[in-house]
Amino acid sequence: MQMYPTKDTTIDYFGRMRWGDTVRCVRCGNYDEITPQKATHGQFWCKFCREYFNAFTDTPLERNKIEQPQKWLYVSYLLMTARSGVTALQLKAELKVTYNTAWYILHRLRVACGCNEEISQCESPCDETCIPTRQGSQLT
């Protein structure tokens, strides 16, 4: 979170990752008639389709109530680098937020990554884990 200490620098980063140097309307694809809004940093107006948009439009981060996008960036970094995954309890302690907020962030990012399938349909890696089945039976 030190690389992007403010909300504005994080919004700029997300914008560069989405569009590069040329901002495009996320609804119509227009890039000629785009006007940045002075009142709200990172928000744009498309004169062609007459809609407001920003770097989070049509993404899982759209319309969230978490005011600091740095937290989203930090959690996505943790999800990509952690070997054994990230829990909501761990995020609660690291981000100093409530458990519900930590769970919400994890859920939205997992949906964005396509990890929202049923557990029974997913393959899970298992390494030397002893799973008891019934009393008296043993796994070989």
N, C-alpha and C positions, 0 to 999 in steps of 0.2 A: 504494500500500500504506500510505500515511500516513493515509488517511481511516479505515481499519480496521486499527489497529495490533496488535490482539490477536485471538486465536482466537475469544474470546467475542463481540466486537463483530461479527466477520464472520459467525458463526453466526446472530446476531440479525438481521443484514441479510438473509441468505438466507431466514430464517423470515418476515420482513416481506414480502419479495418474493413468497413462495409463498402465504402465508395472509392477509396484511394484519393486522388487529387480532385476529381470531378464529382460533384454531388449530383445524384440522379433522383428523380421522384420515385418513390417506392411503389406508387400506384400506376402511373402511366409511363414511366421510363424516360420522361423528358429531362433534359439537362440544360436547355437554353434559357428557359424562363423561370429560373429559381432565384428567389429572393431570401436572404437570411433575415431572420427577425431580430430586431435590436433588443426587444424587451426580454426575450427568453433565449439564453445561450444554447446553441445547437439545434434550434428549431428553424424550419424553412417553410416557405410558401411557394407552391407551384401555381403559376399563373395559367397554365394550360388546363389542368383538371380542377383548379381552385380548391386545393386541399392543403392543410398544414401537415407536416411530417417531420420526423427526426431520425436519428440513427437507431432508435429502438422500435420504430413503427413496424408492425407485422413480425415481431419477434416475441419470444416468451418474456422479455423484459419490459414489454409495453404495458403501460398503465399499472405499474406497481407502486406501492405506497412507501417503498424504502427510498429514503431521500439521498442516500450515498451510493452512487454507482460503483465506487471503489470497492465496496463489499462484494458486489457481483463479480467484479474482475478477480478479486482475491480468491473467492470461493471457486470460480472456474479454474484458476491456477491450481488450487488444492486438489480439485477433482481429477485433473489431468496428471498430476505428479504423485499422488498418494498411491502406494502399492496396495494397501489393504482397504482403500475406500475412506470416506469421510462420513462421520455421523453428525446428526443434528446436535447432539450433546457437545461434541467437540467444537462445532461452530458457535454454539451458544457461548462457550467460554472464551473462544478466540476473538469473536466479533463484539462481545458484550451486548448481545441482543437477547430477546426472549426465545424460548424453545420453539414457539410457533413460528416466529420469524425465520429462525434457522432452518426449520423444516420446510417452510414455504420456498426459501431460496434454493435449497437442495432439490425440491420437487420440480420447480420450474426449470432448473438447469438440466436435470435428468430427462425431462420431457424434450428439451431442446436437443439433447444428444441422442434421442431415440431410445432411451432406456426405460420406457414406460410399458413394456410388455408384461404379461403375467409371469410370475416367478416359475410356475410349473412348466412354462414353455421355454424358459431360458436355460442355457447350460451354465453351470457354476463350476469353477475349478475347485478341486478338492485335493489336499495333500496330507496324507497320513492322519486323517481324522477318524476317530472312533465314534461311530453313531450307533447307540443301542437301539435295537428293534423291539423284540419282545423279551420278556423275562426268561432266561435260560437259553435263548438262541444266540449264536455267535456269528459274526461276519467273518468270512474267510477271504 
